[in-house]
Amino acid sequence: MKHFLWYIEDAIRNNWDKPAISNYGATTYTYGEIAGNVAKLHILFEKCGLKKGDHIAIASRNSAEWCIAFIAIASYKAVAVPLLPDFLPENIAHLTKLSDSKLVLVDKYVLAGLKKSGSLDKMAGTDGLIGIVDIVNLTPIVSYDTLANVANGDIEDLYNKEYPGGYTMADLAYPHDGLDELSVISYTSGTSSSPKGVMLPARSLSANVEIARRLVPVAVNEPGSTLSILPLAHIFGLAFDFLLLFSCGCHINIFTEKPAPARLLKALADVKPFIFLTVPLLIEKIFRSKVIPTLNKPVMRILTSIPGVRQVIHKKVRDKIIATFGGNLAKAGFFIGGAAISKDVDKVMKKIGIPYAVGYGMTECGPLISYVASSHPTIDDRGGVATPTIELRIDSDKPAKVPGEIQVRGDVVTLGYYKNEEATQSSFTSDGWLKTGDMGVQDRFGTVFIKGRCKNMILTANGQNVYPEEIEDLVNQLPYVLESLIVGRNHALVALVVVDQDALKAAGIAADKVQEVIEANVFALNAQLPAYSQIARCELRTEPFEKTPKLSIKRFMYN
């Protein structure tokens, strides 16, 4: 197996003067310029006294500079700690401390939040933290310890001294050893008192890049332009929207903000991506608002019942969808991950011949476990066939018929959870298999069928992990609430609340005002939560939830 840095270096050498990454509508860096900017960060790290194995956090919106920072951290043999910019500022401060990060690279968006919340001042007391640096111009924002030696402009001056003729291909040399060394600590949640940091070795990312290059050969053989909208701080975005496509020599256009529909359509027309990586929510919105209603019209049903006419209509619909996404997707199509695609949309996509594939995985596998293409008769609840570097088993006496937990082992699997030995131990079987928390069966051909989750974690349609207990803990502290459950329904989080009738009576709240009062309190919690874990609806109950003998709520009854 080749280290992912081997692929990064090879792509830079072979595409030196070609465009590599653009902040859509703004800055474009060539592959050679990427390498030069990586060298500047190496100088910064060295000047700060950072060493191999030190942890460096990236708290920034998606950008070309984010990608440069990641390459720089990896090639310095440090450990990247990507933090979602949607995390609350106090969560970013907490995770910086929890991850033992010595340096934090931020953009102006995250910085503003840290300042406004007072979190920036609190970070000053973090043990081992030497400072916070602007990810774009590499100037210190707050300096502690050794970063105080780096003044504004120092890095540029030092770079010019070290590379008086500019950074050249002869200077390029990234380390390709240490596949088993820790490369990334990924926090998929920032709101709990003890969030889990998934430790991924370089081997995990490297295996994922190699697998993806095999699964998407057109990216290797005919690299083109792509449009990136997935969060780079999530492993799906990092591994596939960035590392895979960069390694192939593609031109990656990055949305630096969440794309509004009109701007996204314009960007798709401008970029004409040959592949589009996304989560189910976007695809489902398009098909449910446009395609499915059109095909369900009575006249269309009649026409599509005629074999020759059906093909013509389906081709027109297919061509229109591909045109909407820039007209070039027929080469590779959609790559969908982060959550399962709904059966109704899958059926229509297959019927009209849209090329796409669905990946099943988890952060702990960096992320891919299995893969299924639209060429299969149906995707439905298939997770596909395990990738070549994964061993997969079903924890069941009859794995082809009786669902059991899906368990995996192999090159891609996590080293465990950072500073959380208890969580690490509970996530692996006694013989070393990772417990995925998903239930499934596997047929004799090796195809996995996912039947549901056996963990409580909710995976939203846009690929975010939501841990319901964290939100329930907040809801349960509200007035007039006895207990609560957070469940996922139709791509939204719903709070099921058992009301405290005695407290309501004591407060003199009329029956017709109960829903209004409790909803107001519950929805007020959204200000404390990231956008992806906010509560959309509230349902009140008068009867307690059914419990197990251990007094745990029987969650499966309320999903």
N, C-alpha and C positions, 0 to 999 in steps of 0.2 A: 504494500500500500504506500502511495506517495502522500507526503504531508501536504495539507492544503496550501501551505506557503510555497511549496514547489510550484503548484499551479498558478498561484498569484505572481510569482517571479517570472514564470514562463510566459504568462499573458502580457506582462509589462515588457519583456524583451521583444516579443513578437508583434507588439502593437504600439511601440514607443510613441509615435507621432499621431496616433489615432485617438479620437475622443473616447474617454473611458466613462466618466460620470459627470452628469450635469445636474445642477439644481434647476429644475424645469423653469424656463423663462429667465434664467439668470446665468450664473457662472458655469463654465464648462472646463473640466480638467482633462488633459490627455493622459495616457498611461504613463508617459515619462514625467509629467507634472505631478501625478499621484506619488510616484517614487520620490521625487524631490521634496514634496511636502511631508512624506513619511520620514525622510532624513532630518527635517527640521524638528519634528517631534522627538526623534531619537536624541538630538542634541539637548532639547529641553529636559528629557528624562535623565540624561547623563548629568546635566548641570544641576539638577535637583538631588542628585545622589541616589536615584532609584536603581534598583538591582533586579536581576532575573528573579522571577517569582513574585515580585511585588504586585499588589492589586491596584488597578486604575479604573475608576468609574467613568462611564460616559452617560451623562444626563442631558440629553439633547433631542430635539425633534429630528426626524429623518433629514439627512443632507449628505452631500458629497464629503463634507468635512467629517461627518460621523464615520463614513467608510474609511477615510484616511486615518482617522484615529484608531480604528479597530486594527487595520493592517500594521500600524506603527506599534501598537501594544503587543500584538502577536509576534511580530518580527523582532521585538526587543526581548522576547521571552518573558514578558510580564503576563499578568492575568487580567483579562477584560471583565468588567462588571457592568453590563448594559442595564440602565435603569429607564423604565418607561417615562417619557416626559409627562404622561397623564397622571402619574403618581402625585399625590398631594405633596407639597414642599416638605412638610414634617416627615413624611414617609421617606423621601429622598435623603433627608438628613439622617434618619434612623438607619436606612440601609447602607449608607456610606460608612457609618460606624460599625454596623453588624458585619459587613463584608471585609472590614479591616482595610478599606481603600486608603491609599496614601496620597492620591491625587484625584481630583474630580475635574473632568472636562465638561463645561456647560455652554449652552447657547443663551442668547439674550432672553428668550421666552422662559426657560427654567430659572435663570438668574433673577428675573423680575419677580417670580413667584417666591423664591427663597428670601428675597429682600422684604417683600410685602408681608410675609407671614412671620418674619422674625427668625426663620430657620437658619439664615446665613450667620447670624450672630451666635446661635446655639452651636453651630458646627465648629466654631473656634476652639471649643474645648474637647474636640474629638481626638482621642489618643492616636498618635501616629500620622494624623492628617497634616500634610505639609502645605496644602493650599488648594485653591480653585483657579482654573485657567480658562480663558475664553477659547472655545474650540475652533473659532474661525481665524483669529489673528494671533493666537498663542501668547497673549499677554496675560500676566497674573492679575486676577481680580481681587483675591484675598491671599495674602502670603503669610504662612507660618513656617517656622523651622528653616529648612534649606531653600525653600522657594523664595525666601526673602533675598537670596543672593541673585535672583534673576530679575533684572529691571526691564521695563518696556523697551523693546528694540534690541535687546541682547541677543535673542535667538536669531534674528535676521543677520545681525553683524557676525555672530559666530558661524552661521551657515556660509556666509560669503567668504570668510577666512578659510574655512575647511574645504570649500568647493569654489575656488576663485574663478574657475572656468564654467561653473554651473555643474549640477549633478548629471553625470553621464551613465550610460549603460555599463561602463567598466566599473562603476562604483556599486552596482547592484549585486547584493549577495545576502539573501535571507537564509536563516537556519532551517534545515529540513529534518533535523533529528528531534528526538523527544516526543514521539507520538503519544506516549503514555503520560506525559506531563499535563498538569492542569492548565487549561487554556481559557475557559469561560466559567463565570459564576452567574447563573441566570435566575433572577427573582421574578416569578410569574405573578406574585401578589405582593403588595406593599402595605396592606392595611392591618395585618394582624400583629400581635405582640411578638410573635416568633415566626416570621415568614421563612419559607424554605428556599435556600439558595442551591440550585441544581449545579453540581460540579461536573463540567464536561471536559474530558481530556481532548487534546488535539486529534487523537485517533477518531473520536466521534464525528467531529466536523469533517475530517478528511474522508472518512468512509462515506458520509452523506454526499460530499461533493463528487466522489467517484461514482456512487450509485446514480446520482442525478445526471451525470454526464452520459451514462449508459442509457438511462430512461428517456432522455431528451437529446438524441443524437444530432438533431438539426441545429441545436445551440452550438455544438462543437464544430459541425461541418459548414454551417451557414450562419455564423453569428450576425445578428442584426441589432436593431434598436429595441429597447424595452422601456416600459413605463412602470416605475416602482411605487406602490401605494401601501405595501404591508409594513407594519412597524419593524424597524431594523433591530429594536431591542428585544423582539421576540425571535425565538430560534428559527421558526419557519421563514421569516423575512430575512434574517441574517444568512442562513444556509443556502436558501434558494433564490431569493430576489437579489442577493448581493454576491455571495461567494461563488455560487454556480455560474452565474451569468458573467461576472468579472473574469473568472478563470477561462471562459470560452472566448474572451475578446469582444464581448458585446458593448454597446453604448447604452449605459443605464441612465435613464432620465428619472430623477427623484422628485416627487411632490414633497416640498418642505412643510406643507400644512395639509390638514385634512381637505381633500378635494371636494369642492362644491360640484354638483352635477354638471352645470354648464361649463365650468373650467375643465372638468375631467373629459368631457366630450371634445372640447377644443384640443386638449393635450393628446388625446387618442388620434385625432385627425392629423395633428402635427407630427407625432412620433411614429405612427404606424407600427406598433409593436408586433413582433412575429410570435410572441408568447405573452400571456397575461396571467400573472399569479394573483390569486384573490381568495377571499373567503366566501362561503355560500351566500351570505346575506346580499351582496351586490348582485350576484347572478339571479338569485331568487326574486329580488325586487323587479328586475327587468322582465323576467319571464312571467311573473304573476300580474304585472301591470300592463304589459304590452302583448306578449306572445300568446299566452294561454287564453286570454279573453278573445283574441282574434280567431284562434283556431277552434274555439268553442261556439262561435256563432253558427246558427242553424244552416246558413248557406254554405259555410266553410265545411261543416260536417258532411254535408251532402257531396260536395266537390271532392273532399279528401277520401271519400269512400270509393271513388273511381280510380283504379290503379294508375293509369297513365297521368291523370290530372293530379293525383296526390303527389307524385314525384316533382311535378312542375311547381306546385304550390310550396312544398317543403323546401325546394331549392331557393325559391324567391325569399322565403322567410329566413333561411340560413344565410343567404347572401346579404340580406338587410342587416342581420345581427353582426355579421363579420364586418360589414361596412361601418357600422356604428362604432366598432372597436378599431377603426383605422384601416380596415380592408386587407390586412396582412396576416390575420390569425389562422388562415387555412394551413399555414406551415406547421405550427405546433399547437395552436389552440389555447385553451384555458388549463391551468394547473390549479386545482382547488384543494385547499387544506384548512386545517384549524377546526373543522367541524364536519359532520356528515351532511351531504347535500340531501334535500328533501326528495322523497320518492316521486312526487308529481312533477317537479322540475326535471329530475333525472330522466323520467320517461319521455318528456317532450324534447329535451336536448338530444336524446338518442334517436327519437323518431325523425327529427328534421336533419340529423347528421352533423351536429356541431361537434368538432373534435375537442375532447377534454379528457382529463384524468383526475382522479381523486387520490390523495395520499392520506393514509392513516398513520398517526404517530403521536408522540408526546415530547415535551421538552427534555425529559430524561433520556431520550434516544437521539437527540440532536438534529432533527426530530423524527425522521422517517422510520417506520416499522414495516409497513406494507403499502402496496400500490395497486390500483386497478384502473385500466383505461376504458374509455367509452366503447371500445370495440367489443367488450364483453356483452353478452346478451342482455344483462341488466346489472346495474350497480346495486340498487336498493340498499341493503344493509351490509354490503360486502366491504371488508377492509382490504380485499385483494390477497395477493400472495406475498409472503414475507420476502424482504429484500435479501440479496445474496449474503450479506454480512450478519444477518439475524437468524438465530434459532428461535422458533416459536412453538409453544405448547399450550394446550387447554387443560386447566386444572379440573379435570372431570374424568370419571370412570368410563364414560362413553362420549369422547370429545366430538364425535360426528353428530350426535343426537342431543345430548344433555349439555346445556350451557355451563361453562365454567370460566374462571378468571383467565384472561389472556396473559401469559407470562413469556418473557423474552430474555435472551442473553446474546452477547456478541460484541463486536468492536464498537458499536455506537452507544453502548449503555453507559449511563452516568457512573461516576466514582462514588456518588452519594450526595448528601446534603451538607453544606458547609456549616461546621460547628454545631451539627445537630445529629449526633450519633444515634439517638433514639429513633428519629425519623428514618435514618439510613437503614438501621437494623430492621425496622418494621416494613420497609419497602422491598426487602429481598427475602426469598425463601431460604431455608437452611442449606439448600444445595446450590445457591447462587443465582437464581433466576429473579429478574425484576418483575414485581407485580404491577401490572398496568392499571389495575382498578377497573378494567372493562370486562364485561361478560361476553362470551362468544362461543361459537362452534367452528370446527374446521373439517371440510370434506376430504375425501381421499386424494384429491388433486392438490391439496395444500391451501385451498382458498379459505380465508377466514370470513365468517359472518358475524358481525358485531350485533349483539342483542340488547345492550344497554350498559349503563355504568353501575359498578358496584361501590364506587366511592360517592361521596356526597358532592364532590366538586361539580359545578355547573360549567359547561363549555358553551359560551354564547355563540351566536351565528357568525359574529365577526372574529371568532378565534380567541377571545379572551377567556382566561380562567377566572371563575368567580367562586370563592369559598363561602358558602351560605352561612356557616356558623359565625363568621366575622360580622356579617350584617345583622344576623339574628340577635347577637349579643347587644347591639345598639338598639334594635327595636324593643327588646325585652326590658330595656331600662326606661322606656317611655311611660308616661302616665296612662292608666287604664288598660295596660297590656299585661296579660298573664303569661302568655307564651306565644311564640311565632315560628313560622317556617318560611324560608325563601325558596321558591321553586321557579324553574324556567318553563315558560309557556309561550309558544308562538314567538320565539326570539325576544322575549321580554322577561324581566324579573318581576315576580308577583309575591307580595307579602301576604301570607295567610296569618291572621291575627286572632287569637282567642282573647276576647275582651273581659275585663274585670268588672262585672256587673255591680258589685258592691261599691267599688270606688266611683263608678259612674253615678250611682244613686246618691252616694254621700256628697258628690260634687254638684248635685242638682241638675245634671245634664239630661235634657229631654231625649226620649227615644229617637225622635226624628232628627236629632243633631249629632247622634253618636258617630255615624259614618263620617260626617264632615270634620268633627273634632279629631278623630283618630287619624284620618287621612292627612290632615294638615300636619300633625306631629310626625307621621311616618315620612311624608314627602320632604319635610324639613331636613331629614337626615341626608338627603341627596347632596346637600352642600358639603358634607363630610366625606363623600365617596367619589372615586373616579367616575367619569362618564359611563364607562362600560359596566359598572356594577351598581348603577342607580335603579331605584325601585320605580316601576312603571304603573303598577296597579296594586290596590289593597282590597283584600276580601276579608270580611269579618266573620267570626264564628262565635257561637255561644257555648258550644260543647268542647271540652278538652280534646286534644289529639289522642289517638290510640297509642298505647305504650307497650314496650316489651317488659318482661319481668324485671329487667334492670332499670326500668323507668325511662328508657330511651324512646324517643318518638319513632313510630314506624313510618319512616319517610316514604317508603314505596307506595303507601296508600294515598299520598297526596300529590304526586307528581302529575 
